[in-house]
């Protein structure tokens, strides 16, 4: 008896082919699912910026108070008559170099380059119109009760000289005149301050008087004293 091989059924082949197709479809779907999309670009996550510490200076918030101006060297203040001058060395206030009355006055302050011992050694018995104590000295003379009297009127009452030069000026904001080669001083400022007249002056006798300038006294220093005159508040 001859045995023939069994012929495969058409239905079984179709089932096999279908199974293979399903398997392929599963693989394709899986690959598409886990593969990143072509339009996505993989980027590493950017690190958040590290905050920068800001140091705030306290110098602007806390400003130092203004430094007071230094007191000028040699500053002399007179609280009685409310004025100040700067005295270059060796000038100082003197109680001996006070001149005789120049006019009815409230007060007088003298400044000298002489030492106290030098002043004490000078004979003043003949000091009527001129005196060695007055040579090279500076003065502030104060007259009260001036009323409406002007600096020019005050000076006119003193007399005058043929060589005098009178100029209108201001001193520390006050009306004044500057008198050169006048009387009784070769240089003086006459200042109107309310009801008072101030005479700020110095004395330098000519060489023919035979009175030498004291040590340390110069015309330049005397001019500086007069230029430094100010009224106190």
C-alpha positions in Angstrom: 0.0 0.0 0.0 1.4 3.4 -1.0 1.1 6.2 1.6 0.9 9.8 0.1 2.0 12.8 2.2 -0.9 14.8 3.5 -1.4 18.1 1.6 -1.5 21.1 3.8 -4.8 22.7 4.2 -5.3 26.2 2.8 -6.9 27.4 6.0 -3.8 26.4 8.1 -1.4 28.3 5.9 -3.5 31.4 6.0 -3.6 31.3 9.8 0.2 31.1 9.9 0.6 34.0 7.6 -1.8 36.0 9.7 0.1 35.2 12.9 3.3 36.4 11.4 1.7 39.6 10.2 0.4 40.3 13.7 3.8 39.8 15.2 5.4 42.2 12.7 2.7 44.7 13.4 3.4 44.5 17.2 7.1 45.0 16.7 6.5 48.1 14.4 4.1 49.6 16.9 6.5 49.0 19.8 9.4 50.6 17.9 7.3 53.7 17.0 6.1 54.0 20.6 9.5 54.0 22.3 11.4 55.9 19.6 11.4 59.7 20.2 9.7 61.8 17.6 11.9 63.0 14.9 10.8 66.6 15.5 11.9 66.5 19.2 15.5 67.5 20.0 16.8 65.9 23.1 18.2 68.7 25.3 19.9 68.4 28.6 18.0 70.2 31.3 19.5 73.7 31.8 20.7 74.5 35.3 18.8 77.3 37.1 20.9 80.5 37.3 22.7 80.8 40.6 21.6 84.0 42.3 24.3 86.5 42.7 24.9 87.9 46.2 24.5 91.7 46.1 26.5 93.7 48.7 24.9 97.0 49.6 27.3 99.6 50.7 26.1 101.4 53.8 28.3 104.5 53.1 25.6 106.0 50.9 22.8 105.3 53.4 24.9 106.4 56.4 26.7 109.5 55.3 29.2 110.9 57.8 28.3 114.3 59.2 30.2 117.2 57.6 33.6 117.8 59.2 33.7 121.2 60.9 36.2 123.6 59.4 39.4 123.8 61.5 39.8 126.8 63.6 42.3 129.2 62.0 45.7 129.3 63.8 45.9 132.5 65.8 42.2 133.2 65.8 41.3 135.9 68.4 37.6 136.4 69.3 36.2 139.2 71.4 32.8 138.4 72.8 32.4 141.8 74.5 32.6 143.7 71.2 31.6 140.9 68.9 34.5 140.7 66.5 37.4 138.4 65.5 40.8 138.8 63.9 43.6 136.3 63.1 46.9 137.2 64.8 50.1 136.0 63.1 52.8 135.1 65.5 54.1 136.7 67.6 51.2 139.0 67.9 49.0 138.9 71.0 46.5 141.0 72.8 48.1 143.8 74.8 46.8 145.7 77.9 49.8 148.2 77.8 49.6 149.4 74.2 46.3 151.1 74.6 46.4 154.5 73.0 44.9 157.7 74.5 41.3 158.5 73.5 41.0 158.9 69.8 37.4 160.0 70.1 34.5 159.3 72.5 34.6 155.5 72.5 33.1 152.4 74.0 36.3 150.4 74.1 39.7 149.7 72.5 41.6 146.5 72.0 45.3 146.5 71.1 47.6 143.8 69.6 51.3 143.8 69.8 54.3 141.7 68.7 56.2 142.6 71.9 56.5 140.3 74.8 55.0 141.3 78.1 58.6 141.8 79.5 59.5 144.0 76.6 56.4 146.1 77.0 57.1 146.4 80.8 60.6 147.7 80.1 59.5 150.7 78.0 59.2 154.1 79.6 55.8 155.6 78.8 56.1 158.8 80.7 56.4 160.9 77.5 53.6 159.0 75.6 51.2 161.8 74.6 51.1 161.9 70.8 53.6 159.1 70.0 54.9 156.2 72.0 57.3 153.2 71.4 54.6 150.9 72.7 52.3 151.9 69.8 54.9 151.2 67.1 53.8 148.2 65.1 50.6 147.7 67.1 47.2 147.0 65.6 43.9 148.4 67.1 40.2 147.9 67.2 38.5 151.0 68.5 34.7 150.9 69.2 32.4 153.9 69.4 28.8 153.5 70.6 25.9 155.8 70.0 26.9 156.7 66.4 23.3 157.0 65.4 23.1 158.1 61.8 26.8 159.2 61.7 28.5 157.8 58.6 32.1 156.5 58.5 33.1 159.7 56.6 31.5 161.9 59.1 33.3 160.1 61.9 36.6 160.4 60.3 36.1 164.1 59.4 35.7 164.8 63.2 39.3 163.5 63.7 40.8 166.3 61.5 42.6 164.8 58.6 45.9 165.2 56.7 47.0 166.6 53.4 48.3 163.2 52.2 45.2 161.2 53.1 43.4 158.9 50.6 39.8 158.0 51.4 38.1 155.2 49.6 34.6 153.8 50.0 34.5 150.1 50.6 32.7 147.3 52.6 34.1 145.2 55.5 32.3 142.0 56.3 29.2 143.3 54.5 29.2 146.6 56.3 29.5 150.1 54.9 33.1 151.4 55.5 35.9 153.6 54.3 39.5 152.9 53.9 41.8 155.7 54.9 45.5 155.7 53.9 48.0 158.2 55.3 45.3 159.7 57.5 45.2 160.6 61.2 46.1 159.2 63.7 46.9 156.0 61.7 48.7 155.4 58.5 46.2 152.7 57.7 42.6 152.3 59.0 39.2 151.0 58.1 36.2 152.9 59.6 33.2 150.6 59.6 29.5 151.4 60.4 27.8 148.6 62.4 24.3 149.6 63.4 24.7 152.2 66.2 28.4 151.6 66.5 31.5 152.7 64.6 34.6 150.4 64.4 38.0 151.7 63.7 40.4 148.8 62.6 43.9 150.2 62.2 47.6 149.9 62.9 50.4 152.3 63.8 53.7 152.5 62.0 55.8 155.6 62.7 58.1 156.9 60.0 61.9 156.2 60.5 62.6 159.7 61.4 60.7 159.2 64.7 63.6 156.9 65.8 61.2 154.2 67.0 62.3 150.8 65.7 59.7 148.2 64.9 59.5 145.4 67.6 60.9 142.0 66.7 58.4 140.0 64.7 56.3 143.0 63.6 56.0 143.7 59.9 53.7 145.8 57.7 52.6 142.6 55.9 51.4 141.0 59.2 49.6 144.2 60.2 47.8 144.3 56.8 46.8 140.6 57.3 45.3 141.4 60.8 43.2 144.2 59.3 42.1 142.0 56.4 41.0 139.2 58.7 38.6 141.4 60.7 35.1 139.9 61.0 32.0 140.5 63.1 30.8 137.7 65.3 27.1 136.5 64.9 
